[in-house]
Amino acid sequence: MNLFKVIGQAIQFLTEGASEIFSPDRDEYPKTGVQPYEGDPLSERVESTK
């Protein structure tokens, strides 16, 4: 009887993990859209000081 309980718990563990992986996202990030880049690219190569 104990063996069946362990097997049942293992199957439940695996199915809960699979359902978490394949379920739709539940992220609640704000819908901000595309943000423009306002920075300027580096015009000169910066040499590292050793």
VMD Tcl script that builds the backbone (N, CA, C; Angstrom):
set m [mol new atoms 150]
animate dup $m
set s [atomselect $m all]
$s set {name element resname resid chain x y z} {
  {N N MET 1 A 0.839 -1.199 0.000}
  {CA C MET 1 A 0.000 0.000 0.000}
  {C C MET 1 A 0.874 1.250 0.000}
  {N N ASN 2 A 1.983 1.217 0.721}
  {CA C ASN 2 A 2.866 2.369 0.793}
  {C C ASN 2 A 3.481 2.676 -0.572}
  {N N LEU 3 A 3.758 1.632 -1.357}
  {CA C LEU 3 A 4.341 1.796 -2.679}
  {C C LEU 3 A 3.373 2.557 -3.589}
  {N N PHE 4 A 2.097 2.235 -3.517}
  {CA C PHE 4 A 1.104 2.928 -4.343}
  {C C PHE 4 A 0.998 4.405 -3.961}
  {N N LYS 5 A 1.138 4.699 -2.691}
  {CA C LYS 5 A 1.077 6.083 -2.227}
  {C C LYS 5 A 2.266 6.883 -2.761}
  {N N VAL 6 A 3.456 6.295 -2.732}
  {CA C VAL 6 A 4.661 6.960 -3.226}
  {C C VAL 6 A 4.560 7.186 -4.732}
  {N N ILE 7 A 4.088 6.190 -5.452}
  {CA C ILE 7 A 3.927 6.331 -6.900}
  {C C ILE 7 A 2.897 7.403 -7.224}
  {N N GLY 8 A 1.808 7.437 -6.485}
  {CA C GLY 8 A 0.784 8.467 -6.691}
  {C C GLY 8 A 1.312 9.866 -6.424}
  {N N GLN 9 A 2.122 10.015 -5.381}
  {CA C GLN 9 A 2.713 11.316 -5.076}
  {C C GLN 9 A 3.705 11.738 -6.158}
  {N N ALA 10 A 4.461 10.789 -6.686}
  {CA C ALA 10 A 5.421 11.099 -7.748}
  {C C ALA 10 A 4.697 11.534 -9.018}
  {N N ILE 11 A 3.628 10.837 -9.360}
  {CA C ILE 11 A 2.852 11.210 -10.545}
  {C C ILE 11 A 2.221 12.580 -10.354}
  {N N GLN 12 A 1.702 12.868 -9.187}
  {CA C GLN 12 A 1.117 14.171 -8.909}
  {C C GLN 12 A 2.175 15.266 -9.007}
  {N N PHE 13 A 3.370 15.013 -8.486}
  {CA C PHE 13 A 4.464 15.980 -8.544}
  {C C PHE 13 A 4.823 16.298 -9.990}
  {N N LEU 14 A 4.932 15.270 -10.817}
  {CA C LEU 14 A 5.295 15.466 -12.217}
  {C C LEU 14 A 4.189 16.177 -13.008}
  {N N THR 15 A 2.943 15.825 -12.773}
  {CA C THR 15 A 1.860 16.470 -13.516}
  {C C THR 15 A 1.682 17.925 -13.096}
  {N N GLU 16 A 1.902 18.247 -11.830}
  {CA C GLU 16 A 1.827 19.649 -11.409}
  {C C GLU 16 A 2.949 20.465 -12.036}
  {N N GLY 17 A 4.136 19.893 -12.140}
  {CA C GLY 17 A 5.249 20.577 -12.792}
  {C C GLY 17 A 4.985 20.798 -14.266}
  {N N ALA 18 A 4.457 19.782 -14.946}
  {CA C ALA 18 A 4.157 19.910 -16.373}
  {C C ALA 18 A 3.055 20.934 -16.604}
  {N N SER 19 A 2.055 20.959 -15.743}
  {CA C SER 19 A 0.981 21.935 -15.918}
  {C C SER 19 A 1.479 23.352 -15.665}
  {N N GLU 20 A 2.454 23.518 -14.795}
  {CA C GLU 20 A 3.034 24.845 -14.546}
  {C C GLU 20 A 3.853 25.306 -15.751}
  {N N ILE 21 A 4.567 24.388 -16.371}
  {CA C ILE 21 A 5.396 24.744 -17.530}
  {C C ILE 21 A 4.529 25.106 -18.727}
  {N N PHE 22 A 3.489 24.343 -18.988}
  {CA C PHE 22 A 2.696 24.519 -20.203}
  {C C PHE 22 A 1.443 25.359 -20.003}
  {N N SER 23 A 1.255 25.961 -18.845}
  {CA C SER 23 A 0.093 26.822 -18.627}
  {C C SER 23 A 0.374 28.221 -19.189}
  {N N PRO 24 A -0.659 29.003 -19.479}
  {CA C PRO 24 A -0.444 30.366 -19.976}
  {C C PRO 24 A 0.258 31.237 -18.932}
  {N N ASP 25 A 0.927 32.264 -19.411}
  {CA C ASP 25 A 1.628 33.178 -18.512}
  {C C ASP 25 A 0.639 33.899 -17.607}
  {N N ARG 26 A 1.057 34.114 -16.379}
  {CA C ARG 26 A 0.245 34.869 -15.434}
  {C C ARG 26 A 0.969 36.125 -14.996}
  {N N ASP 27 A 1.863 36.605 -15.842}
  {CA C ASP 27 A 2.606 37.812 -15.513}
  {C C ASP 27 A 1.684 39.025 -15.599}
  {N N GLU 28 A 1.827 39.934 -14.667}
  {CA C GLU 28 A 0.987 41.124 -14.643}
  {C C GLU 28 A 1.846 42.368 -14.805}
  {N N TYR 29 A 2.619 42.390 -15.879}
  {CA C TYR 29 A 3.445 43.549 -16.161}
  {C C TYR 29 A 2.578 44.633 -16.792}
  {N N PRO 30 A 2.883 45.916 -16.547}
  {CA C PRO 30 A 2.111 46.974 -17.198}
  {C C PRO 30 A 2.363 46.984 -18.699}
  {N N LYS 31 A 1.351 47.294 -19.470}
  {CA C LYS 31 A 1.478 47.330 -20.921}
  {C C LYS 31 A 2.012 48.697 -21.326}
  {N N THR 32 A 3.323 48.805 -21.407}
  {CA C THR 32 A 3.956 50.085 -21.690}
  {C C THR 32 A 4.274 50.252 -23.162}
  {N N GLY 33 A 4.364 49.194 -23.905}
  {CA C GLY 33 A 4.693 49.296 -25.316}
  {C C GLY 33 A 6.189 49.439 -25.521}
  {N N VAL 34 A 6.546 49.811 -26.737}
  {CA C VAL 34 A 7.952 49.954 -27.091}
  {C C VAL 34 A 8.470 51.276 -26.559}
  {N N GLN 35 A 9.609 51.227 -25.897}
  {CA C GLN 35 A 10.209 52.436 -25.355}
  {C C GLN 35 A 11.327 52.903 -26.281}
  {N N PRO 36 A 11.333 54.183 -26.662}
  {CA C PRO 36 A 12.378 54.673 -27.568}
  {C C PRO 36 A 13.731 54.747 -26.855}
  {N N TYR 37 A 14.781 54.536 -27.621}
  {CA C TYR 37 A 16.128 54.653 -27.092}
  {C C TYR 37 A 16.566 56.094 -27.252}
  {N N GLU 38 A 16.915 56.749 -26.161}
  {CA C GLU 38 A 17.270 58.155 -26.211}
  {C C GLU 38 A 18.754 58.396 -25.979}
  {N N GLY 39 A 19.543 57.350 -25.907}
  {CA C GLY 39 A 20.971 57.500 -25.660}
  {C C GLY 39 A 21.738 57.685 -26.957}
  {N N ASP 40 A 22.898 58.262 -26.853}
  {CA C ASP 40 A 23.768 58.441 -28.009}
  {C C ASP 40 A 24.817 57.336 -28.002}
  {N N PRO 41 A 25.144 56.786 -29.177}
  {CA C PRO 41 A 26.189 55.767 -29.206}
  {C C PRO 41 A 27.554 56.386 -28.913}
  {N N LEU 42 A 28.436 55.590 -28.393}
  {CA C LEU 42 A 29.781 56.031 -28.067}
  {C C LEU 42 A 30.529 56.298 -29.374}
  {N N SER 43 A 31.040 57.526 -29.544}
  {CA C SER 43 A 31.655 57.898 -30.810}
  {C C SER 43 A 33.131 57.497 -30.891}
  {N N GLU 44 A 33.809 57.380 -29.778}
  {CA C GLU 44 A 35.209 57.003 -29.780}
  {C C GLU 44 A 35.403 55.719 -28.996}
  {N N ARG 45 A 36.420 54.972 -29.386}
  {CA C ARG 45 A 36.722 53.736 -28.672}
  {C C ARG 45 A 37.408 54.085 -27.363}
  {N N VAL 46 A 36.944 53.506 -26.303}
  {CA C VAL 46 A 37.498 53.782 -24.983}
  {C C VAL 46 A 38.570 52.730 -24.699}
  {N N GLU 47 A 39.789 53.189 -24.438}
  {CA C GLU 47 A 40.888 52.284 -24.102}
  {C C GLU 47 A 40.862 52.033 -22.594}
  {N N SER 48 A 41.001 50.784 -22.225}
  {CA C SER 48 A 41.027 50.471 -20.790}
  {C C SER 48 A 42.402 50.816 -20.238}
  {N N THR 49 A 42.420 51.401 -19.067}
  {CA C THR 49 A 43.676 51.774 -18.421}
  {C C THR 49 A 44.159 50.592 -17.597}
  {N N LYS 50 A 45.409 50.233 -17.788}
  {CA C LYS 50 A 45.974 49.097 -17.052}
  {C C LYS 50 A 46.952 49.551 -16.032}
}
mol reanalyze $m
mol bondsrecalc $m
mol representation Tube
mol addrep $m
